[in-house]
Amino acid sequence: MIRTGVVADAGELARVFVDAWRTGYRGVVPDAIIDTLDIDDWTVGFEKRLRESSWTTIVWQTGASVAGFARFGADPDRPAPGAGYLASLYVDPTHSGRGIGSALLDSVVQLLTEAGRDDIELWVFTANSRARELYERSGFRPTGRTALDPEWGAERVHYRLAPLRANCGRLDE
C-alpha cells in the first residue's frame, strides 16, 4: 500500500536507506562512505526532511514496516512551473524484485503530473545499472549531462521524462 510519509516514518526511512546503500551501493560509491552510514543519524535527517521539506514523501507500507519510499516535488534547479524532480527512491533489499520500485515511480510520475509538473528530472549514479534500467523502463532518458556528486564521491547521470504534452500527436492526425 502506498501512502504519504509522516514524521513517525523517519526511523523506517533511515533503515531502508542505509540497508539499500549497504547492499546495493558497494562499487558505486566509495566503501568508506557506506561504512559510515548510521541509522540514528539518518533518522534525525529524515525527521527534519519530513517536517520542513516542500517535497512530498510517499512510502510503500508492508505490514508494520516500510518496504520502500520516494521523495519528490518541484525541481530546485528549474523554476519553470511544469518542472518536477525525483530526489530519491529506495526499496528495502529484502523486498527487492517485487515491483515496489516501479509502483513508487509510477505514483511519483502520476502525482507530479496531477500537480502540473510533468517535465520530470532526476540524477542517478552512473554505475547504478539497476536503477537506470528502472528509470528507462518507465520512459526516462539520459540527457547526456553527468556530474561528480561531491557528497558521495561518485559520478551521476541526469535523466529526464519529457512532458506528456510534448509526446502527444495532434488529435486530428
C-alpha positions in Angstrom: 0.0 0.0 0.0 1.3 3.4 -0.9 0.7 6.3 1.4 2.1 9.7 2.3 5.1 9.6 4.6 4.9 11.2 8.1 7.5 12.2 10.7 6.9 8.9 12.5 8.3 7.1 9.5 11.7 8.6 9.8 13.3 5.6 11.5 11.9 3.2 8.9 13.1 5.5 6.1 16.5 5.6 7.6 16.6 1.8 7.9 15.5 1.3 4.3 18.0 4.0 3.1 21.0 2.6 5.0 20.2 -1.1 4.1 19.8 -0.2 0.5 23.1 1.5 0.4 24.9 -1.2 2.3 23.7 -3.9 0.0 23.4 -2.1 -3.4 25.9 0.7 -3.5 29.3 -1.1 -2.9 31.3 -0.4 -6.1 29.0 2.6 -6.9 30.2 4.9 -4.2 33.4 4.5 -2.0 33.0 1.8 0.6 34.4 4.2 3.2 31.3 6.4 2.8 29.0 3.4 3.0 30.7 2.1 6.1 30.0 5.4 8.0 26.2 5.4 7.3 24.4 5.5 10.7 20.7 4.7 11.0 20.3 7.1 14.0 21.9 10.0 12.1 19.7 9.3 9.1 16.6 9.1 11.3 17.3 12.6 12.5 17.8 13.8 8.9 14.6 12.2 7.7 12.7 13.7 10.6 13.9 17.1 9.6 13.1 16.5 5.9 9.6 15.3 6.7 8.9 18.3 8.9 10.4 21.1 6.8 10.5 19.9 3.2 8.4 21.3 0.5 8.8 17.9 -1.2 6.4 15.0 -0.8 7.5 11.6 0.6 5.5 8.5 -0.3 6.1 5.1 1.3 5.2 1.6 0.4 3.8 0.1 3.6 4.1 -3.7 4.1 2.5 -4.8 7.4 4.1 -2.7 10.1 7.2 -1.7 8.2 8.1 0.5 5.2 9.4 -1.5 2.3 10.3 1.5 0.1 9.9 5.2 -0.3 10.3 8.1 -2.7 10.8 11.9 -2.3 9.8 14.3 -5.0 8.5 17.8 -5.7 9.4 21.0 -7.6 12.7 20.9 -9.3 15.1 23.0 -7.2 17.3 23.8 -10.3 14.5 24.8 -12.7 11.9 27.3 -11.6 9.6 26.6 -14.5 6.0 25.8 -13.4 6.0 22.3 -15.0 9.3 21.2 -13.7 9.3 18.2 -11.3 12.1 16.4 -9.6 12.5 12.9 -8.2 15.0 13.4 -5.3 15.2 9.7 -4.1 13.7 6.3 -4.5 14.7 3.4 -2.3 13.5 -0.1 -1.7 14.3 -2.4 1.3 16.7 -5.0 -0.2 14.6 -7.8 1.4 11.7 -6.6 -0.8 13.7 -6.1 -3.9 12.4 -7.5 -7.2 8.7 -7.4 -6.2 7.7 -4.3 -8.2 7.8 -1.9 -5.3 10.3 0.5 -7.0 8.2 0.5 -10.2 5.0 1.2 -8.3 6.6 4.0 -6.3 8.0 5.6 -9.5 4.6 5.3 -11.3 3.0 7.0 -8.3 5.6 9.8 -8.3 5.0 10.5 -12.0 1.3 10.4 -11.6 1.3 12.7 -8.5 3.7 15.2 -10.1 1.7 15.2 -13.4 -1.5 15.8 -11.5 0.2 18.7 -9.8 1.1 20.2 -13.2 4.8 19.1 -13.0 5.1 16.7 -16.0 8.6 17.7 -17.0 10.4 15.4 -14.5 14.1 15.1 -13.9 16.4 13.1 -11.7 20.0 12.2 -11.1 21.2 8.6 -10.6 24.7 7.2 -10.0 26.2 6.2 -13.4 27.2 2.8 -12.0 23.8 2.1 -10.6 22.6 0.0 -13.5 19.6 -1.5 -11.7 18.1 1.9 -11.0 19.0 3.2 -14.5 17.1 0.2 -16.0 14.1 1.0 -13.8 14.0 4.6 -14.9 14.5 3.7 -18.6 11.7 1.2 -18.5 9.5 4.0 -17.2 10.3 6.3 -20.1 13.1 8.4 -18.5 16.0 9.0 -20.9 19.6 10.2 -20.1 20.2 13.8 -21.2 23.9 13.4 -21.7 24.7 15.5 -18.6 27.0 14.0 -16.0 28.5 15.3 -12.8 30.6 14.2 -9.9 28.4 14.1 -6.8 30.6 16.0 -4.2 28.8 14.4 -1.2 29.1 10.8 -2.3 32.2 10.9 -4.4 30.7 9.2 -7.5 29.7 10.2 -10.9 26.0 10.6 -11.6 24.0 10.9 -14.8 21.0 13.1 -15.5 17.7 11.7 -16.7 14.5 13.3 -17.9 11.0 12.2 -18.6 9.8 14.5 -21.3 6.4 16.2 -20.7 3.5 14.1 -21.8 2.1 17.0 -23.8 5.4 17.0 -25.9 4.9 13.3 -26.7 1.4 13.6 -28.0 0.4 14.0 -31.6 -2.4 16.1 -32.8 -5.8 14.5 -32.2 -6.9 15.1 -35.8 -4.0 13.2 -37.3 
